[in-house]
Amino acid sequence: MRTFEHSSSDPASSDAGHVSVLLHESIDSLAIQPGDTVVDATLGGAGHARLIASRLGQEGTLVGFDLDEAAIERTRAALAEASCRVELIRANFRDMQKELAQSSVTRIDKVLFDLGWSGFQLAAGRGFSFLVDEPLLMTYARDITPDTLTARKAVNEWAEESLADVIYGFGEERNARRIARAICEARKRKPIETSLQLAEIVRAAVPAAYARGRIHPATKTFQALRIAVNDELGALEQGLDAAWELLTPGGRVVVISFHSIEDRLVKRVFAAWEKEGKGKRTPKKPIPPSRDEVKSNPRSRSAKLRVFEKM
């Protein structure tokens, strides 16, 4: 059976566990002080949350966001003995401002966004992995209705040109038009219902040499559909704006991204804030993982950490 090395931006690259990437670099960049209020916008496997909590002290507060109830429960268990106050919210970080307005949290000193995928997310059975045969949903929505946008709806209903634009724009897939054409031809024969069905369509559509490459040939297509279905870039921009509005002067936003599309958005937002005199990037350039981290966790190799400090 052929195996592939996966990109860290690809959910299928991980197993049932999760290793936090740039863990110490990100927490050090937050410059946490005892008594701070810190938001972990993406709890995931709770790796960052545990280290944040250890630095807050009894007067500090950790607020955690995640759409996945399992992530909330993992974090609750992981922080059961934490000395700081902990508030966990099941919501998208794009709604940070609205959610915190309904809580007792009135200020935020630091915010961390870890945009990477954890292996836990693959267990949802929603078709995020191209290595497991599951319903082709790829949505984070809690409740799926006939009106919910899913990957299944996208590949079976969107026009060929729209599919190609999404696969190229959000996946940076050079074979986007070839793949979109193959999807449209395949759905004429029967609806595309599962993740393995789509993965096989993509594999058959690309050149043989590409299919034999280092990463699975469906990696970028699955990434693109996931980003589109969940409006991930829109959510990120809204989340950054919300973080900015809630931050106290001297507060910091730290973002770990895993593919160039996310990183370009973060870079653009931080540069615009700096130009408007709202604060400074510190440092100017992104922080990469160390050689040792990449060696021990190859999935970390594409990660970039950016930091912005509010004036």
N, C-alpha and C positions, 0 to 999 in steps of 0.2 A: 504493500500500500504506500502510495506516495505521500510524503510529508512536506510541509512548507514552513518556512520561517515567516512569521507574521509581523506586520507593522504594529507598533504600540497603539496606533489610533484605531486598530481593528479589534472589535470585541471578541472575535473568534480566536484571537491569539493567546487568550489566557485560560487558565484552568479554573477549578472551582474556588481557588483562593485569590489573594490579592496582596501585592507588595507595593506599598506606597512609594512613589517616585519622588526624588528630590526632597525627601522627608525633612532632613535637618536643615538643608538650605532654605526651604520655604518657611519653616518655623522661625529660623534665625532672622530671615528677612522681614518677618512680621514685627520683630523687635517688641515682643510682648513684655508688658510690665505687670507686676502683681496688681490686681484690682481692675485690669482692663476688661472691656466687653469685646469679645472676639466672635465673629461669625465664620463658621465653616460652612460654605455655601453648598458643598457637595460631600456629604458624609461618607458614602461608599462603604469601604471596609473599616472605617473608624481609625485608621492608622494615624492620620494627621490630628484627629480630634483628641486622641489619647495624649499625644505630646503637647498639644495646646493646653489641655486641661491641667497637665502637670506643672505648667509654668504660670498659671493664673492665680494660684493661692485662694484662700478662703473668701476673699472679697471680690474675686473675679467672676465673670459670667461667660459661659460658652453657649452660643446659639447655633444650632445645627439645622441645616435644610437638606432634605432629600425627598424625591417623589416616591421612592421605594419604601414601603412599610417595613420590609425585612431589614433595610439599612438602618432605619430608625431603631428597630429592636436590637440589632447588633450593637449599635452605639450606646443604647441605654444599658445593655449588659456590660459593655466594655468600660463604661464610666460610672458603674454602680458605686465604686469606692472613691470617686473623685471628690476633692474637697471644695471645688468651686461650684457655683450654681450652674445647672445645666438645663437648657430649654431646647427641646427638639420639635421641629415643625415639619410636617409632611406637606411639602409644597415645592413648586419650582422656584428657583432663586430669582426668576424674573419678577416674582410677586413679593420680593423681600420687603419693600416699603409698606405695602398693604398689610402683610402678615405681622410685621413688627408694630404697626400702628394699633393692632388689636392685642398686643402683649404688653407686659410691664417694662419692656426694654425701651429706653428713651434715647440712648446714645450708643454709637459703635466706635470703637477705637481701631480695630483691625478687621480685615475681611480676606479670606482665602478662597479662591476658586481653583479646584483641581479638576480639570476638564477631561481627565483620562477615564478609561473604562476599567471596571473591576470584573474579575471572573464571576462574582456573585450575580451580576446583571444577566449573565447568560442563562441562569437557572429559571428565568421568568417564563420560558417557553413561548417567547414572542417572535421568534424568527430572526434574532439579531445575529446569530452565528450561521455561517455557510457550511459548517461541519456537522450540524445536527438537523434532522428533518422536523421542522416545526411549522405551525401556521405562520404565514408571511405577514406579520403585523408591524413590527418595528416601531411601535408607538409606546410612549411613556404614559399615555392616558390611563387613569385609574379605571374608568368605566368605558368600555367600547360599545358604541351605538352604531346604527347604520350610517350616521353622518360623520363618524370619526374617520379622519384621514389615516389610512394605513398604507404600508408598502404594497400590499395586495391590491388595494384600490388604485394606487399609482401605476403599477406595472400593467394592470388590466384595462385602465380607462384613459390614461394620459396619452396625448398625441405623441407620435414618434419624435418630433422636433423638441417637445417639452422634456421628454425623457432624456434625450441626448444632451440638452442644455444643462439639466440637473446633474447628470452623471459626469459631465465635463467640468461644470462650474463648482460642484461640491465634492467631487472625487478626484479632480485633476486627472481623469482617465483619458488617455490619448486615443483609445479605441471606443470612445463614447458613442459615436454615430453607428458604428458597426454593432455594438451591443444593443442599442436602442432598436435598431432594425430587426435584430434577432428576437428581441422580446416581443415586438409587434407581430412578427411572423408566427412565433410560438403560441401566442394567445389566440390566434385565429383557429388553431387546432383544438386547444382546450385551455380553460382558465389556468393562470399561474397561481397556485395556492400555497406552496410551501417553500421554505428557504433552500432546500436542496434542489428543488426543481429549478428555481431561479439561478442558483450557482452553476448548475449544469448547462443552462442556456448560455450563460456568460462564458463559461469555459469553452464551449463549442464555437462561440462566436469570434474569439480572439485568435490571433496567429499562434501556431503551435509553439514557437519559441517563447512567446509571451506566457503561454499557459504553463510552460515548464520553468518559469522564473522563480526567483527567491521567495516571493510572496504569492499567496493564492490569487488566481486571476480575477476572482470576484471581490477581492478586498475593497477596491476603490468604489465599485458599484454599490456595495452594501453600505459603505460609509456615506456615500452621496444620498442614498435613499433615506437613511436614518436621519441625516441632517435636515433634509427637506421635510420629511414627515413630521418631525418634532420642532421645526423652526428653531434649530439650535443656535444659529447665528443671531437671529432676532432676540432670542432669550438671553444670550450672552450680552448683547449690547444693552438690553434693558436692565440686566442684572448689574452691569458695571455702572450704569447711570444711577440706579437705586443705591448702590454702595457709596457712590460719590455724595449723594444727597444726605446720607445718614452718617457719614464719617465726621468725627470731630477734627479740628485743626491738628495737624501732626499725625493724623491717622494714616494707615497704609492699606493699599489694595495689592494683594499678591495673586498672580495668576500663573498656573502651570498649564501650558497647552501642549498638544501632541501632534498636531499637523499644521501645515503652513497656512491653511485657510483661517483657522482660529487665531494663530499667532499674528497674522497680518491685521486682523480686526483689533486685537488687543494693542498692538503697536500703534495703529492709527488712532485709537481712542486716547491712549496715554500721550501720544505726541500732540494731539489737539488740546488736551487739558494743559499740557506744559506751555504750549503757545499762548493759551488764554490766561496764563499766569496763575493757574489753579494749584500749582505745585511742581514737583520735579520727579523725573524718572531716576531711580537710584538702585543700581547703576543705569547708565544709558542703554547698554547692550544687555541682551538676555543672558541668563545664567544657565549653562548646560549641565547635564549630569557629569559626574567625574568618570574617569576611565574605569575605575574600580566598580562603580555602580553599573556602567554599561556592560562590563564583563560579567558581573554577577546577575544582572537582570537586563538582557538584551532589549526587552520591550521599552526600556527607558531611553534608548538612543535618540529618539526624535523629540524628546521633551525639551521645552524651553520655559524658563521662569522669568517673569517680568514683574517689576515692583514700581509702584507709584506712591509718593508721599504727598499728602494734601497740605497746602499752606495754611 
